[in-house]
Structure formats: C-alpha cells, structure tokens
Amino acid sequence: MIDPGPCPYNVLMKKVVHAVCSHDCPDACGILVTVEDGRATRVQGDPAHPVTRGFLCAKVTKYLDRVYSPDRVMHPMRRSAPKGQGKGDASDFTQISWDEALDEISSRFKKISDEFGPEAILPYSYAGNMGVLSYSGMAHRFFHRLGASQLDRTICASAGGAGMVTVTGRNVGTEPQQFRDSKYIIAWGANIHATNVHLWPFIAEARRNGAKLVVIDPYKTRTAKSADWYLPINPGTDVALALAMMHVIINEKLYNQDYVSKYTLGFEQLRQRVQEYPPEKVAAWTGISADDIRKLAREYATVRPAVIRVNYGVQRSQNGGSAIRAIAMLPCITGSWAEVGGGLQLSTSGAFYLNMHALDRPDLMRKSPLGRAARVVNMSELGRALNILSDPPVKAIFVYNSNPAVVAPNHNDVVRGFMRPDLFTVVHEQFFTDTTTYADIVLPATTFLEHKDLNKAYGHTYLQISNQAIAPLGESKSNTEVFRDLAQKMGFTDDCFEQTTDDVIDATLTRAENQQLPKGWERWMEGMTRERLEKEGHVRLNLGEGPFLPFAKGGFATPSGKAELYSESLAAQGMDPVVSFVPAEESRLSQGAKKFPLELLARKADNFLNSSFTNIPSIQKMEHPELLEISTADAQRRNIHEGDWVRVFNGRGEVRLRAHVNGAVQPGVVAARLNAARFAPDGNSINVLTSETLTDIGGGATFYSCLVEVEASAKPARNMNAAAKS
C-alpha cells in the first residue's frame, strides 16, 4: 500500500490496495487498485505476481466500468410488476430497506419450512464469485443449518474433475511456469488466448525455444489460429482420439515401461482395450485422418518434455468424464509426469488443502423429517427441479453467484419454472439480469473491490488475500454479510454466524483434524496464515524448491497410490473400469441426427464470462453473440448466405441468429455464443436448445451434445419474454 503521508485538507487521499480478480477464471489475477478519496480510479495487474505478471484480460482492464455502472443494483427491491413482465429493470420493483427484505425472506422461509419442510427451499449458486468465502462459507452454513435442499454444483467442472480423480486421485497438475520448459504442448479443447490468457506468455517462451503447439478443438479458436498444427475434431469424440493415441504408443512400444511398471495400475487391461481403437477406425468418428492420429501419438510420446493443457470444454459432452479420464492416462503411460515441463493441467485446485469443514460447517445439517440428510439437487437439472420435483416441491429458491435463467441448460423449462406464481425467488446480484426478471426480492451485491476474501486458483498454485479497496456502493452487501444477517433473522444462535470475515479466513486456513493426505502433501499448506497473506499478497504453496512435480515418483492420491488405468471404484459403480468410447445420444453418430443433422457448440464468448460482462457497453462492442457460425457447405445446402437471419431449432426450442459463413467450424458443426437472453435478438438464450442430459461421470451438464437444424428465417421480432410465453 502506498502511504500518502500527511495530507492537507484540500489534497485527495491516495492509496493502492492489493485485490484479486474473483471471477470464474483459472488465472485468479493479482490486482492493484488505486483509490483516491474513497473512489477506485485505476485497476492494473500486480507485476509482482509470478504467474499473472502485471497484465489483465480485456474484461478486467475495464472493470471500473462494471463497478461504477449506472445500472448497478444499489438497494433491496421488492417486485411490483407481474413476474416475468415489465422492462426487466428497476422499474419493475419498489425499493425497500434491508430490514424489510430480510424480514420478508425469513418469514417466507419459515412458513415454507413449516408447511412443506425445509427441503422445499433450494439454494442456487456457482462461480460468479470465486472468492473462498463468497463461493461458500456463510451461505453453506446457513443452508446446512436451515436443512434446505443441497445443491450439487455440476454445471461447469464436475465431469472433468471426477474423470481426472479416477486416474490421479486429485485435481493437481503442471504449474503454468513449467510450460516454458516444454517442447511439445497440446492445447486440448483449451482456448488459452481467451480463457487462460496468463498461460500464453509461458507457451510463447517455449515456442521461441523450439516448442511445437498443437491444438485439438472442434472450433477454430484464437488459440487454434495461432497453433503450429491445428486438428479439428468432431464434438464429443475426444475419448476415441485419446484411445487411438494410446493404441499407437503402446503397440509401438513408445510408452515408458519403467514408469508404467512402478507407478500405474491396470496397464494390461488398458493394453487390451486400446486394441479396439486403431487409428483407421477412430478416424471415421473424429474426422482426423489415421495418418494424423499416428503422427500426433508418435510426436507426443517422443518429443520430450510434452505437456497437455486440457480444458473443461472437453467434458461438456455426454461422455465428458470418460474423455478427461482417457486424456489423463496419456502422461501416465509416457511418464511425462516425471519431467519438468511435462505432465498435464486440467486444474490445480486440488493442491489447496483448505479446511472446508470449518468453512462450510456441514455438521450443522438438520436431518429431514424422514431422518436423513437433506436431499441433493443437481443444478444442471434445474428445469426438472422447478417443474417436476416433488415430496416436497421446490417452493423457494435463493440465487447468488449465478444467473440460471440464462446459463442453465434447457432454458425454456427453467424459465417456466421461474414463472410459477407459487415460487418465491430471491436473487442477490450486482445488476438486473435474466434471473432478476423473475425475482420477488432482489438484493444488492458487492463486487470484489468492495469486500475482503481469501482466493485460491485453479490455474496456478498461489494463495492470495483480496483486500477491500472501496466501501460498498449504495446498500450492497457481500455474501458473507447477507447470510450472517439472514441467520440472525431466522433465529440461528450458533456461534459460527457471529464470526467476522477474518475469523472465517483464520478457520479456513487451520488444518483440519484427521485429514488423510498422501505422503508429503500435508506440508503444502504449512505456514499459510492470514497475516502472512495480508503482508505478502500472494504466497506459493509449500511445494518445495524448484519445479513442482506431483507425480514424478508416483504418489498419486488414489486408493492404490498409483495412477489407476483400471478403476475398482468405477467397477463398483457398474461402470467401465478402464475407458471406452460411447457416442453421445445427441451426435452425428446417433439416430437423432436424421432429424437434426448439425452438432451445436453452444460456446462461451471470448470477451464475456458466461453471462457476466454482457451488460457492459465497452465489453459488448468486443463481441458478436448474435451470430451463428456455419460452414460454407452446410450454408449452401440450406441456401443460407452471409448475414441472413436463420432459425436454429430442435425439439426443445428455437433461437434466431444471423448467419456467419466462415472457416471456424467444420461441415456438420455450427457454433453460437452464450449471451444474456435479455440482449439476444429474439429474447432467447442459446440454451433453449441444450438438454438436461447428464455426463457419464460426475453428473455434469452436456452443453456440447446438442443436435439442431438450421433454416433461413425472417428477422426476429424483439420479445423480452419469448421463453416464458412459448
């Protein structure tokens, strides 16, 4: 912090505060916030952070546009217009006090709990704020104590995380700094330029030193355009490609026999399985030629060190858990885990051993009237939960850190659920969104500049404190404050609801009792205290001097202590204990393709973050979410031309977009970007087309297993509530 020293009355006070970007991104950037006379006047990257190194993405560079937007929700609001109607902004609501808002929420929660049981109340949240306390903490304590339905937070990463854990036991991977030492880098479903931008300089350094960058992706992303070799792959066929690579590596004896014999389990079963996946057979599924599959496998196995950056897009297909499981086997059979600049990164989040019991207090959980723990609702099936779930039905939903009326799959069913007159909906938000359109109560939320939090990362291994830089705008409150206050209104007297933010951070950094960790891993969090983090800003986990090689000598966090190429756990669940390719129910390989022949990539925009930032004019100018990208061949077959309005449809819904005939997608694939429905041409989210089908492992959302048809259409009439009225 800069000390301005003695200051005359007419001179502005100036300071620089260390904060952390808490939006859903692997980079968790260290940020310096310049504050003058109580107002943030500049945000910049912290040059001292060893990974994020002083630069920010285009979104956060303009972050003050978000903080000081005139559209911020500044006060608690109660609905006055009919639900789902009106303008979708403050004019639909009447301002009330915090006491009035909390009294109404607590009163409704008590009444619903008495009549239907507390499981009729559902929390709904995800990673709109990735701060440790903001993500869970007091909110989880509150809903545990209430006995509400619990939320299975699956919408983004559960399938990939579960697939990775079946092989390595923990979501731990190669540190980004090591990518500079790599000679062969595979970006597998990873648009690093857009969604992991602070990894790119390390890759650029490696390429200057002779490394080769290979990109495997069904969409020609910014990263693919920059690659040395781009391999377009048909959606949902990544499992087959990984198995074909292992077919080549094993049959040509390019695997590391010493590493395999010492540190893996089930290699013989894998050897037998890959015989079913020769490159010629797999080429027909993936769209990648047999020669290219062989070349990729040989180069990956022989150019050392080789590293894979696989991202979560791969696991958003129906076989997504198996896809990550198969890809995670590759460094295990080549032994690249033992090399600096080798291995694989999906996430580094598993390296942070925080005391989640002290943070979330699951011991507060009230048993249901049936004498069991509260039921668990999968967030990727929200439409089903709001419309079909019974015994008890969902009668109240509290939304924070999320915007389900646009990001959840099967958008039309989700909106129909929110339109129920008997559903009491509370939304804690910074802006009016698609979800607040259906809210009964809207509560103003802070940005990460306006509260203190503890921040880990899933793209590096530095723990950080994000300090409060400015006072909350208007009457906005953090998640911690809201649920602390609501607990008091509900009459919860447990001591944990009296804890301050610093108290909660201290408890979270205290080692949990009886925590079972692989040998040596218990040291990773030693010495991590709030005081140290406040002083230093960012602190690397205690991973030893030099490069971090978590599995150089085995030490996997699996039951066997080895990389499990054969999983007894999966076998016990009646699942394939090795891995195999099963085409998605919605793919060109399925019967559904006869009616809906195009595979839709309902992809994320490069410059939005899911639905965050979609309302900021300076960011809107950087995107074109109204476009449907379609190949020349598919466009010509349908008499569609550049700029034409088109109708994209399947059995679940339809959306109208403007055709962009280009080279970013292969024939048989179309792509559209997620946008807030309120800003879409026809008032619909692209998620009107996606289903609530779950992934094979981990129960995740299957946004990329989606079949559609496209036809020319007239320009859509603007309809704010298209989904609600359909």
N, C-alpha and C positions, 0 to 999 in steps of 0.2 A: 504494500500500500504506500502511495506517495503521501508524505506528511506535508501539508501546505504551510505549516509554521504559523506564527502569529498573523492574524488577518484583520485589517481594518474593516469597519462595518460595511463599507461600500465595495469590498472586493469579494468576488464569489469564492466559496469554499470548493476545493477540488480534491478528489481522491481517485485512486484506481483500485478496483476490487477484483479479486480472483473469483471467477464463477466457472461453471461447467455447463455446456450445452446438454440439456436433458431430453432432447427429442430422440426418437427411435432411430438410432444410427450406431453402427459399431464403433465409431471413432471417439465419441464422448470427448469433444474438444475442450481443452483448457482455454478459457476466455478471460481477457482483461476488459473490465467495464470502467470507462471514465465517467465519473459522476461529478457534476458541477451544480452546486446549490440545490442538491437533492434530486436532480434530473440526470438520467443517463444520457450522455451526449455522444458516446462512441463505444462500439464493441469491436474488439480485434482479437486475433488469435494470440495465445500466450507463446512467445518464441522460446520459452524455456522448456516447454513440454516436448519430450524426446520423440514422440510419435506425431502429434498434430502440428508441431513446429511452427506456430505463428501464423497460419493462414486458415481461413474459414471457407465453407461452401457458399455458394451464391445466395442461398436462403438466409443463412445466419448473418452474413455480411450486412444484410438489410434488416436485421432483427428489430431494430428500433421502430421500423415501420409497423411491426406487429405489436410491440409493447404499447406504443402511443397511438395506435389506430383509433380513429373516431368511432369505430364500430365495436370497441370493447364492451363487454357486459360489465357494468360498473356497480350495480345494485341488485339485491334479490328481487325477483319478479314473480308475480302470480298471473296465470293465464286469465285473460278476459275475453279473447276471441274464441270461437269454436275451434276445437282441436283439429290441427291439420289444415286450417283455413287461414285467411288473412294474408299478410305480407311476409310472414316468416321473420319478422324483426321485432324491435321493442314495442312497436305499435300494437302488437297482439297481447301485450302484457301490461299489468299495473305494478308500479314499484311498491314494494313493501319493506319492512325492516327485517333485519336478521332474526330478531326475536319472533316476529310473526311467521317467518319462513320455517324456522326450526320448530316452533310450536305446532305448526300445521303438519310438518313431516312426522314429528314424533307422535302426534295424535293419530294420524292415519296409520302409521306403522303399528301402534298399539292396538288399534281397532282391528286391522287386518290380521295381526298375530292372534288376537283373542278369538276371532271368528273362524279363521282358516288355518291357523298355525303359522309360526314364523317362516316356514319354508315357502310360503306364498310371497315372500319378499326376495327379490333377486338383485344382487349387485352385478354391474356390468362395467368392466374396465379392461384396459390393456396398457399400451406403452406410449400413450400421448405424453406422459412424463415418465422418464426412465430413472429419475432420482430414486434411491432405495426407499426413502420414507414416503415419497409421493406415490410410488408404484403400489406399495402395500401398507406396512406399518399400521398406523392408527385405523385405517379403513378396514384392514383384515381383522384387527382386534374387535372392532365394532360389530362386524357381521358375524364373527365367531360367537361373540357374547350374545348377540341377538338370536342366534340359532337359525339365521336365514339360509336359504339355499346357497351352496357354494358354487363358484364359477370355475370351470375347467378352462384355463386361458390358453386356447389352442390355435388361435386364428393365424398366427404368423410362423412360429418356430417349433411347435411341439413334435411334428412328424420327423423333421430333420434331427432335432435334439435326441429323440428317442432312438432313431436309427443309429446315430453316432454312438450313443451309450451302449447299444447292444454289441458293439465291436470293442470300444476303448474303455467303457465304464464311466466316462466323464467327458463333458464338453470342454476339452482342453486341446489347444492346438499351437501351431507355429506362430511365434511372435512376429509382428509385421516388420520389425527391424531386420529379421533374418532374410527377408525376401531379396535384399540387396546382394546376398551371397549365393542366390540360386542361379543355376544355369539353364533350367527348363521350368517354366511356370505355366501351369494350366489354370485359366480362369473358367471354371465350370459353372455356367449359369450365374456368373458374377459380373455385373456391370460396374466395375470398380470405379470408373470415371465418374459415375453419377451417385453411387450409393456407398462408396467406401473410399472417398477421394484421397484420404491421407495415406492410404497404402500405395497409391500410384507413384509418388516420388521414389519409393524404395524399388519398385519394379523398373522405373525408368533408369535408375542407377544400375540395376542388374543388367538391363539391356545394353547400356553403354559399355558394360564389361563383357558383352558377348552372349547374354542370355537370350533365349527364344521364348516369346509369349504366344501361347496357343489359347484360343477362345472357343469354347463349346457352348452354343446358345441357339435356340430356335429363332431368336430375333437379333438382327444386326445392330447391336447397341453401339454407343460411342466407343466402348472398350473393344468391341469386335472390329470396328473400323480402324482401330489403331494397332491391331494384332499383326504378328508375323505370319500367323496361319489361323484362319477362321474356318471353323467346321460347323455349319448349320445342321442342327439335329431336329428331328421331328419331336414335338412335345411329348413328354411322358415316356420316352424310350431310353432314358439315361441308364436304367438298370441293365438293359441289354448291352449297351455300349461298354459299360464297366466290365461285365462278364466276358464280352468278346476280347477286351484288352487282356484280361487275366487268362483267357484261353491261349492267347499268343505268348504271353510272358511265361506261363507255366510250361506249355508244351515245348517252347524253345529254350527252356531252362535259363531264362533271364532273371529268375527270382533269386533272392538272397537266401541260400539254403541254410546258412548258419543262423541268421536272424529268425527265419521261419521255424527252425527246429527248436530254438531256445525260447522264443517269446510268443508263439502263436499256438492256438488250439483249433483243431478241425481242418488242417490243411488238406488231408487226404480226401475228406468229404467235399471240400471246395474243388480239388483237382477233378474229381468225378463230375461235379456239377457243371464246370465250365466246358466240358466236352460237348454239352448240349448247345453251346453258343459259338459255333465257328463264325468267323467274320462274314462269310458269304450269306449265311442265314440272317445274321444281325443287320447286315446292310439293307435288307429289304424293309426292316422295321424302322431303322434310324434315319435312313436317307443318306448315310455316309458310306462311301464305297468300301468294299473289302480291303482294297489296297491302302486306303487312307487309315482304316482301323489298324491294320498291321503296322503301318508307319508310325502312327501315334503310339501304339503299345511299345514298339521297339525303342523309339526315341525316349519315351518316358522312363523305361527301365534301364537305359544305358547312358543317357546324358545325366551326369551327376554333379551336384545335387539337384533333385527335382522336387517341386512343391506344388500342391494343388490348393487353390483358393476356390472353395465351393460355397455358393451362397444359397439362401433359402428359397429362391425361385424353383430350384430343382425339386424341392419336396412339396410343391403345391399341386402335384398331380396325384391321382389316386394311389399310385404305387410309390409315392414320395418317400416314405420311410425306408422302403427297400432300396430306393435309389441312393440315399445317403449311406445306408449300410454297405452297399456294394462299392461305392466310391471310397469309403473309409477303409476298405480292405486293401486297396492298392498300395499305400505306403507300408502296410504291414507285410506284404509279400516281397516288396523290393527292398525293405529295410531302410527306407529313406528317413524314417524317424530318427535314425542314429546320426544323421548328418546335419551340420549347420547349413541352413538354407533348404532343408528337406522337410518332409512331413506333409501336413495338411492343416488348413484352418477352415473350420466352419464357424466356430465361436470360441472365445477364450473365457466365457463367463464362468465356466466350471472351476477356474482357478481361484475364484474369490470365495473363501470359506467364511461367509458371514454367519452370525448367529441368528438364523431365521426364526427359531423358536422364540427367542427373546423379542424379536422384531414383531412377529405376527401373532404370537400367543395362541396357538391352536388349542392349548389346554383350556381356554375359556369356552370352547364349543359346547353349546347346550344340546342335549340329545333331543331328537324329535319325539313327538307323542308316541311313536312306535318303539322307542327305546334305542334307537340307532343314531349315528351321527347324521347330520343334515345331508340331504341328497346333493348330488353334484350335477350341474347343468353344463353341457358343452356349449361354449359361446359360439361355436361355428354352426350350431343348430338353433339360433335364436328365433327364427321364424316358427319352427316347430314348438319351441318352448312357450312362445307367446300365444300361439293359436291352438295347440293340441294338448300340451302338458296338463295333467290333472292330478288330483289327490296329493296336494292341492293344486289348483291352477295358480299361475303367476298373477298376483293382484297388484303388485307394486314393483317398480324397477328403479334403481338408483344408478345413474350413468355418470362415470367420471373417467378422465383419461381416455376417452373413446368417443366415436361418432358412429354408432352401429347402424343408423338409418341410411348410411352410405357405404360403410366398409364391410358390413356383414354380407355373406352370400345369400342368394335368394331374396333379393331386395324387396320384391313385391309382397312376399309373405311377412317380412319383417315390418314393413310399413303398415300392412293390415293389422298386425298385432298391436303396433303403437297407436293405431286409430281406435282401439277398443275404448268405449266410454267408461268402462269399469276398471281400466288400468291406470293406476296412479304413478306418474312418471316424474322423477326428479333428475335434473341434469346440472352438473357442476361444470361450468365452461367459461372460456375466455371470450367467445364470440357466439352469436346466433348461428346455428348450424342446421343441417338437415334434421338432426335429432331434437333440437330445441323446438322445431316446428310442431312436435307432438308432446312437448313437456307441459306439465301442470305447474311445476315450480322450476325456475332457473336460478342458479346460484352463481355469483361471480367468482372466477378462479384467478389465481396469480400466475404470472409467467415465472420462469426460473430465475429471473433477475430480482424477484420480489419475495423470495423466501430462501431459507438455508436448507441444504440437503447433503447427503452422502451419495457419491456417484462411483459405481464400478463401470466396467466397459465389457462389450462382447467382441471388440476388435483389437484390444491390447491388454496389458497387464498392469496398468497404473490405477491405483485407488485415489480418489480425489474428494475434496470438500468444495461444494459450491456455496459461496457466501452470499448473503442477501446484499444486493447492491443498492436498491432503492426501496422506499416504502411502498406497500401495496397501493395500486391505483384504485380510486373510488373506495368501495367497500369490499374489494376482492379478498379472499382468504385462501390459504393453502389447503391441500387435502388433510394434512395433519390437524390444522385448526378446525376445519369443518367437522370432522368425525369426533374430535375431542369435545366440541361443543354439543354435538348431537347426542353423544353418550351421556352427557350431563342432563340433557332434556329428557332422555329415556330413563333416567334414574339409575344409571350404572355407576356403582360406587367403587369399582375395582381400582386399585392404586395405579395401574398402568395407564388409565385415562387421564391421570394428573401429570404424567411425565412431560417435560419440556422437549423441544427438538434435540437439544444437546443430550438430555437423558437418554432419549431413544437411540441416538447415534452411539453413545457410550455402550449401551447394552448390546447393540448390534455388532460392535467390534470386540466384545468379550467372547472368548472361546466357549463354545457350547460344551456342556458336560457329556461324557460318553460318546463323543463324536468319533466314529471309526474312519480312519483315513489310511491310504497306502503309506508305506514307509517313506519318510522324508517330507510328505505333503503337509504334515502338521506344522512345519516351520514357515509355510508360505505367508501366513498372516501374523507372524510374531512381530511385536513392536508397532503394530498399526493402532495408533491412538488418535483420538480427535485432535488433541493438542498438537501432535506431530503433523497431521494433515493440514491443520489451520496454519501452521508455520511454514510448511514446505509447499502447500498447494497440491502437488501430485507426488505420490510415492509408489515406486515399483514394488510389487510383491517380492517377498524374500525367496527368490528363485535361484539364488546362487550367483556367483560371479560369472560373467561371460554369458554366452547364448543359453537360452533355456531349451533343453532337450528332454521333454517329459517322459518319453518312452524309448530313449536311447538304449536302455538295458532292461527293457520290459517295464515292469512296474505299473501295468495297466490297472485301472480301478474296477475291474470285472471280478466276479466271484472266483475265477481261476487265477487271477493275477496276470493273465495273458490276453493278447488280442484274440477275441473269440470269433473265428471264422465259422464256427459251429456254435450255436447258442442253445444251451439247455433251457434257458428262460423262455425263449421263443417256442421251443418244442413243447414245454409245459403248457403253453397257451394255445396249443394246437396249430401253431404257425410254422412256416418253413424255417427250420433251424439254420439253414445255410442262406441262400437267397436265390430268387428266380424272377424272371420277367413275366408279369401278368398284365396284359394290356388293360388300360382303363375302360370302364363301362362306356365312357364318352371319349372315343378316339376314332381315328380313321380306320382302325382295325376292328371296330365294333359294328354291330348291326345298326346302331343308331345313325351311322354315317350315311346310310342310304337316304334318309330324310333330311339330315342336317350334315352336309359333307365337309364343312370347314371347321377347323380347330381354332378356337378363340384364345388368344393370350390377353387376358384382362390385366394388363401390366401396369406397373407403377410409373407415374410420370417422373422424369428426371429431376424436375425442379420443385415439385410438391413433395410432401412426405405423407403418403396416404392422402387423407383429406386436409391435413394441416397445410397452411400457407395458401390454400386455394382461394382465399378471400382477399389476399394482399395484392393490390393493383400492380406493384412493382414486380411481383413474382408471376402474376397472371400473364404479363407481357412475354415471359420467357417460355411459355408452354402453349400447345395447341391441342387440348384434350378433346376437342370436338371431332377429331379425325379418326377414321377407320383406315388402317394401312392394309392394303390388299395387293397381291402380286398382279403383274400385267396379265398373266394367263387367266387367273380367276376373274379379273375385271372384264377382260374381253369376252369370256364365256357368258357373262351376265349383262353385256352391253352397258357397262359402267365406265365412266370417264373421270379423269381428274377433276375434283371439285364437285362432282354430283352428290346430291343428298341420297343416302341409302338407308334402307330399313334392315337392321340386323336383328334376327329373331330366332327363337326356338320355342319349345313347349312351355317355357316358364315366363317369357315376356319378350319385349322388343324395345329397341332403342334406335333413335335416328341420329346418324352421324354424317359427316362429309367425307367422301372417298379421297384417299391419298394413294395413288398408284405409284408404288416405288419399289426399291430393291431391298427393303428391310426385312421382308418376310418371304418365305418360300411358297410355291404353289401348295394349296391345301391349308394354309395358315393365314389368319387375319389377326390384327392386333389393334387394341384400343386402350387408352389410358384412363385410369381411375380419376374421376373428377367428382366434386360435390354435385349432387343431383340438382341443387338449387341454382347452379351455374350452367348446367347442361342445356343443350339446345331444346330438348323436349321435356326437361324436368325429370329425367330418369337417370339413375346411376347405371353404369355398365354391369353392375351386379344384379340387375334384373335378369340377367342371362345365366348367372352361375348358380350352382346347386349346393345343397347341404350334405351331399355325399362326403363321407369322411375318408381320410387316408388309411392305408393298410396298417400302419404302425403309428401310434401317437395320437390318433383321433383328430388330425388337423384338417384345415379347410382345403378344398380341391379346386381352387380358382382356375387352374390351368388344364383341368379335364373338363372341357366345355365345348360342345358341338353347336354350331349355328348355321344358318343360311343367310345370304345377303341378296337383296334385290334393290333396284332403283326405286326412289321414292320422291314424293313432293317435299318441299321444305316444311319442317315441322312447325306446328303452332305452339307457342310457348305455353306450357302447362305446369305450373309450380307443383301441383299435386297429382301428377299423372299416375303414379303408382297407387296412391290412395284411392283414386277414383276408378281404377281399372277393374 
